[in-house]
Amino acid sequence: MSSGQARSGRVILHVGVPKSGTSFLQATLRANADRLDAAGVHFPTEQHKGLFHAALELTGNHPGWGVPDKRVRGSWERLCRRARRYDGTTVLSNELFSNVEAADVPGALKHLEGLDVHLVVTARDLARQLPAEWQEGVKHGRTLRYQRFLDRVSDPERSHPHARKFWQHQDVADLLERWGAHLPADHVHLVTVPQPGAPRDLLWRRFCEVVGVDPAVAELPGTGSNVSLGVTAVDVLRRVNGRLRRLDERPPGLRRTVKQVLVNGALRADTSPRVSTPDELLPRLQEITDDWVRRVGEAGYRVVGDLDDLTPRSAAGAAPARPRAQVRESRDLALDAVAVLTREVAELREEVRQVEALRLRVAELESGPVASTTATLRRLRTRLRPGRDG
């Protein structure tokens, strides 16, 4: 796609990497959608019907998320069509775009042909990425112990499927080349994630530099839902995942329920230390990082931030690299989780009871005099309509 094809419509395509501040950026974009729109920047806020489903469509991974094909089909094309109609800058951001295969990238970009497309990859140092990715896998149902995870992904040959999957969306240089091969080099941007201790808004300011909007337009949201868990919480979750795997049938929404209710509703309160990357791995991670920096420089991609932010460092105050949760602490946290889940079940059962009562009332009215029940039926059917809150 040549820059000569550009028109007034501009697209910022943020394709990852996962665990590099993507949730924070998306939450900020979503919370300030109206303000940004007034400043000429559009961000699709329909989480499931928009960017998430579009990413699932491009990766073909919707069955793994329990989403039927008919719900994702055409999602990407619809987003691109909206970008064409918007006379400003459209931001399309989802970390699952990092899983799109190289062969599928040209087809995805074809729907944006004629627009001024800029690619953005946010990147964080690998010493923080390793424990974050392991933990995210546990949040999504895995039972793999941390040490085994490290052994697999640090293998230079990347022989295990787990390692290949990890580097598919965590190899920064590969991701830039995979998507950036079809764009001018000056339209490909690497945004580095600041090291701990930097101002909280620094990543947002760096991202806004690429988008071309004043960072002050937005107000930063509070702490997001995608928070790091302590050693005890991850231990409880790993054990729960093992039990769930024994179920004969697993509901399609089970993974989402575990993450949204169990993790965000109970386990996030755990205050035990977070895991860290072993110091003995840092030299190998530095070699990988040096290779990324070399390839980025040779390609002429634009760097926003400081490449030194990508230097792997020892984590101060973290748990040992081979953490062991205390039995009593795990038990107490598990009991807290049971309490949260019990309350959630009770609330859902009450909602079901109310819906069934409404359905019975609708059935009774439908069999009564039409003239006296039309308005009441309309109100009840509105309350029963899928997708309504409350």
C-alpha positions as a printed Julia matrix, in Angstrom:
390×3 Matrix{Float64}:
   0.0     0.0    0.0
   1.74    3.19  -1.13
   1.45    6.52   0.66
   0.27    8.05  -2.6
  -3.07    6.28  -2.18
  -3.83    8.13   1.05
  -6.82   10.43   1.49
  -8.1    12.42   4.47
  -9.15    9.26   6.31
  -6.38    7.99   8.6
  -6.15    4.67  10.47
  -3.96    3.79  13.44
  -3.73    0.0   13.5
  -2.47   -1.09  16.93
  -1.65   -4.81  16.69
  -0.04   -5.67  20.05
   1.96   -7.02  21.65
  -0.17   -8.55  24.43
   0.68   -7.39  27.98
   2.32   -4.19  26.7
  -0.18   -1.71  28.1
  -2.8    -2.58  25.49
  -5.65   -2.89  28.02
  -4.7     0.46  29.58
  -4.64    2.2   26.2
  -7.92    0.63  25.1
  -9.6     1.53  28.41
  -8.43    5.12  28.02
  -9.66    5.27  24.44
 -13.02    3.77  25.41
 -13.57    5.98  28.45
 -12.84    9.12  26.41
 -14.53    8.15  23.15
 -16.74   11.26  23.0
 -13.9    13.67  23.79
 -11.64   12.02  21.25
 -14.37   12.09  18.62
 -14.7    15.84  19.13
 -10.94   16.03  18.52
 -11.22   14.06  15.27
 -10.32   10.59  16.6
 -12.76    7.67  16.47
 -12.41    4.5   18.54
 -15.02    1.72  18.15
 -16.41    1.11  21.64
 -18.5    -1.99  20.91
 -16.11   -4.46  22.55
 -17.6    -7.75  21.34
 -19.35   -6.73  18.14
 -16.41   -4.6   17.11
 -12.69   -5.03  17.59
 -12.75   -8.28  19.56
 -14.89  -10.1   17.0
 -12.85   -8.59  14.16
  -9.66   -9.94  15.74
 -11.24  -13.37  16.18
 -12.31  -13.34  12.55
  -8.82  -12.45  11.27
  -7.13  -15.09  13.44
  -9.82  -17.76  12.95
  -9.69  -18.44  16.68
 -13.35  -17.77  17.47
 -14.14  -21.44  18.31
 -11.56  -21.3   21.13
 -13.45  -18.37  22.62
 -16.84  -20.06  22.27
 -17.98  -17.57  19.61
 -19.85  -18.99  16.57
 -18.67  -18.17  13.07
 -21.83  -16.23  12.19
 -21.16  -13.72  14.98
 -17.68  -12.79  13.74
 -18.2   -13.06   9.99
 -17.77   -9.66   8.34
 -16.69   -7.9   11.56
 -13.37   -6.67  10.17
 -14.89   -5.42   6.93
 -17.57   -3.48   8.86
 -14.91   -1.74  10.97
 -12.93   -0.82   7.88
 -16.06    0.49   6.18
 -16.72    2.76   9.16
 -13.12    4.0    9.01
 -13.66    4.98   5.38
 -16.71    7.04   6.31
 -14.95    8.86   9.15
 -13.2    12.03   8.01
 -10.52   11.91  10.68
  -8.39    9.31  12.47
  -9.76    5.88  13.38
  -7.91    3.8   15.98
  -8.24    0.02  15.63
  -6.6    -1.61  18.64
  -6.63   -5.22  19.77
  -3.7    -7.33  20.96
  -5.15  -10.43  19.24
  -4.18   -8.86  15.9
  -0.66  -10.02  16.8
  -1.78  -13.6   16.1
  -2.71  -12.94  12.48
  -0.57  -15.08  10.19
   1.72  -13.39   7.67
  -0.25  -14.87   4.77
  -3.46  -13.27   6.05
  -2.09   -9.75   6.6
  -2.44   -8.56   2.96
  -6.1    -9.6    2.91
  -6.75   -7.69   6.11
  -5.01   -4.54   4.87
  -6.83   -4.7    1.53
 -10.0    -3.52   3.29
  -8.12   -0.36   4.31
  -6.69    0.33   0.86
  -6.69    4.0   -0.04
  -6.54    5.16   3.58
  -3.5     6.55   5.36
  -2.67    3.48   7.47
  -0.14    3.61  10.29
   0.93    0.5   12.18
   1.67    0.64  15.91
   3.32   -2.04  18.03
   3.7    -1.35  21.74
   6.56   -3.27  23.35
   7.63   -3.94  26.94
  10.87   -5.53  28.15
  10.88   -9.32  28.12
  11.75   -9.63  31.81
   8.27   -8.29  32.57
   6.6   -10.01  29.63
   7.49  -13.59  30.64
   5.68  -13.71  34.02
   2.82  -11.61  32.65
   2.24  -13.98  29.73
   2.44  -17.06  31.95
  -0.12  -15.57  34.3
  -2.42  -14.58  31.43
  -2.33  -18.17  30.22
  -3.42  -19.36  33.67
  -6.24  -16.81  33.59
  -7.39  -18.46  30.37
  -7.44  -22.0   31.72
  -3.88  -23.33  31.65
  -2.35  -25.34  34.47
   1.3   -25.04  33.42
   3.76  -24.33  36.23
   5.92  -21.25  35.84
   9.24  -23.07  35.63
   8.03  -25.35  32.86
   6.68  -22.33  31.0
  10.09  -20.66  31.26
  11.9   -23.79  30.09
   9.72  -23.97  26.98
   9.71  -20.35  25.86
  13.42  -19.74  26.59
  14.48  -22.66  24.38
  16.47  -21.06  21.49
  15.05  -23.65  19.09
  11.46  -22.82  20.09
  10.72  -26.48  19.53
   7.66  -26.76  21.76
   4.29  -25.58  20.32
   3.87  -23.46  23.45
   7.1   -21.61  22.62
   6.08  -21.05  19.01
   2.72  -19.69  20.09
   4.36  -17.37  22.62
   6.82  -15.89  20.14
   4.14  -15.6   17.45
   2.73  -12.61  19.34
   5.72  -11.58  21.51
   8.5   -11.36  18.91
   8.41   -7.59  18.43
  10.63   -7.44  15.34
   8.76  -10.27  13.65
   5.41   -8.61  14.35
   6.62   -5.3   12.93
   7.89   -7.05   9.81
   4.8    -9.23   9.43
   2.41   -6.26   9.29
   4.87   -3.54   8.27
   6.04   -5.29   5.1
   2.96   -3.9    3.35
   3.34   -0.3    4.55
   5.93    2.47   4.09
   8.62    2.25   6.78
   7.76    5.7    8.13
   4.2     4.46   8.73
   5.42    1.72  11.08
   5.83    2.77  14.72
   7.37    1.03  17.71
   6.11    2.55  20.97
   8.09    1.47  24.01
   6.43    0.89  27.39
   8.16    2.88  30.15
   9.98    1.13  32.96
   8.37    1.05  36.45
   8.49    4.4   38.2
   7.74    6.47  35.1
   4.72    8.82  35.1
   1.48    6.85  34.66
   0.47    8.86  31.6
   3.78    8.48  29.74
   2.66    5.5   27.62
  -0.56    7.34  26.75
   1.44   10.42  25.72
   3.69    8.31  23.5
   0.69    6.63  21.89
  -0.99   10.01  21.3
   2.14   11.2   19.5
   1.48    8.59  16.83
  -2.27    9.15  16.78
  -1.76   12.9   16.41
  -3.97   14.06  19.26
  -3.34   16.12  22.39
  -3.0    13.68  25.35
  -4.76   16.22  27.58
  -8.01   15.54  25.71
  -8.43   12.35  27.72
  -8.76   11.57  31.4
  -6.96    8.4   32.47
  -9.27    5.71  33.89
  -8.73    4.1   37.29
  -6.99    0.77  37.79
  -8.07   -1.6   35.04
  -9.49   -5.09  35.38
  -6.47   -6.75  33.78
  -4.3    -6.57  36.89
  -1.38   -8.76  37.94
  -2.08  -11.54  40.45
   0.06  -12.65  43.36
   1.69  -16.04  43.8
  -1.17  -17.32  46.0
  -3.9   -16.23  43.61
  -2.23  -17.85  40.6
  -1.74  -21.07  42.59
  -5.46  -21.19  43.46
  -6.44  -20.43  39.87
  -4.12  -23.11  38.46
  -5.72  -25.69  40.75
  -9.23  -24.55  39.82
  -8.32  -24.88  36.14
  -7.21  -28.46  36.79
 -10.59  -29.27  38.33
 -12.5   -27.56  35.53
 -10.66  -29.65  32.95
 -12.22  -32.75  34.45
 -15.73  -31.57  33.59
 -17.49  -33.71  31.0
 -18.95  -30.63  29.36
 -17.49  -27.13  29.5
 -19.91  -24.26  28.73
 -18.8   -21.92  25.93
 -18.61  -18.94  28.29
 -16.6   -20.73  30.99
 -13.26  -19.07  30.2
 -14.82  -15.6   30.23
 -16.64  -16.36  33.49
 -13.47  -17.51  35.2
 -11.59  -14.37  34.17
 -14.36  -11.85  34.84
 -15.91  -13.29  37.99
 -13.32  -15.48  39.72
 -10.22  -13.49  38.83
 -11.58   -9.95  38.88
 -14.16  -10.59  41.6
 -12.06  -12.44  44.18
  -8.48  -13.35  43.33
  -7.31   -9.84  42.44
  -7.57   -8.93  46.15
  -4.59  -11.18  46.93
  -1.57   -9.24  48.2
   1.12  -11.94  47.93
   4.29  -11.1   45.9
   4.29  -11.28  42.1
   6.56  -13.69  40.24
   9.63  -12.47  38.4
  11.99  -13.58  35.66
  15.11  -15.41  36.97
  18.27  -13.35  36.66
  20.02  -16.18  34.83
  17.64  -15.66  31.88
  18.41  -11.95  31.51
  21.49  -12.36  29.23
  19.5   -14.5   26.79
  16.63  -12.0   26.82
  19.11   -9.19  26.19
  20.41  -11.01  23.1
  16.87  -11.25  21.72
  16.26   -7.58  22.49
  19.5    -6.5   20.81
  18.43   -8.37  17.68
  15.07   -6.56  17.72
  16.76   -3.17  18.04
  19.1    -3.96  15.15
  16.25   -5.06  12.86
  14.11   -2.04  13.76
  17.0     0.29  12.95
  17.78   -1.43   9.65
  14.12   -1.29   8.58
  13.85    2.42   9.35
  10.79    2.1   11.55
   9.92    5.04  13.75
  10.61    4.59  17.48
   8.49    6.57  19.93
   9.96    6.43  23.42
  13.3     5.1   24.6
  14.76    1.81  23.34
  16.45    1.46  26.72
  12.97    0.75  28.1
  13.26   -2.66  26.42
  16.34   -3.64  28.44
  15.47   -6.67  30.65
  16.05   -5.88  34.33
  15.86   -7.65  37.67
  12.54   -7.06  39.41
  12.8    -5.48  42.84
  10.5    -6.83  45.53
   9.15   -9.7   43.43
   8.61  -13.28  44.53
  11.32  -15.89  43.9
  11.52  -17.17  40.35
  10.3   -20.56  41.61
   7.44  -19.44  43.85
   5.62  -21.66  46.32
   2.26  -20.6   47.7
   1.55  -21.17  51.4
  -1.18  -23.75  52.02
  -3.05  -21.66  54.59
  -3.0   -18.55  52.4
  -4.22  -20.54  49.39
  -7.01  -22.06  51.46
  -8.2   -18.71  52.79
  -8.15  -17.14  49.32
 -10.03  -20.13  47.89
 -12.73  -19.67  50.55
 -13.02  -15.99  49.61
 -13.43  -17.06  45.98
 -16.17  -19.55  46.91
 -18.02  -16.75  48.73
 -17.8   -14.44  45.72
 -18.97  -17.16  43.33
 -21.84  -18.16  45.65
 -23.05  -14.57  45.72
 -22.76  -14.39  41.92
 -24.86  -17.57  41.52
 -27.5   -16.2   43.9
 -27.73  -12.94  41.94
 -27.98  -14.76  38.62
 -30.69  -17.08  39.96
 -32.7   -14.05  41.08
 -32.31  -12.48  37.63
 -33.52  -15.7   36.01
 -36.51  -15.78  38.39
 -37.45  -12.22  37.44
 -37.13  -12.94  33.71
 -39.33  -16.04  34.01
 -41.92  -14.02  35.92
 -41.91  -11.46  33.1
 -42.35  -14.19  30.5
 -45.34  -15.6   32.37
 -46.87  -12.14  32.59
 -46.38  -11.61  28.84
 -48.06  -14.98  28.14
 -51.03  -14.03  30.31
 -51.46  -10.65  28.62
 -51.16  -12.15  25.13
 -54.2   -14.27  25.85
 -56.21  -11.27  27.14
 -58.08   -8.42  25.41
 -55.81   -6.84  22.81
 -56.86   -3.22  23.32
 -56.18   -3.17  27.05
 -52.83   -4.94  26.94
 -50.96   -3.57  23.9
 -49.01   -0.88  25.78
 -48.2    -3.18  28.7
 -46.99   -5.9   26.34
 -44.76   -3.44  24.53
 -43.12   -2.42  27.81
 -42.62   -6.01  28.96
 -41.18   -7.15  25.64
 -38.73   -4.24  25.75
 -37.56   -5.38  29.18
 -37.12   -8.94  27.87
 -35.16   -7.88  24.8
 -31.65   -9.5   24.75
 -28.73   -7.2   25.4
 -30.51   -4.86  27.8
 -28.83   -4.03  31.08
 -30.57   -4.69  34.39
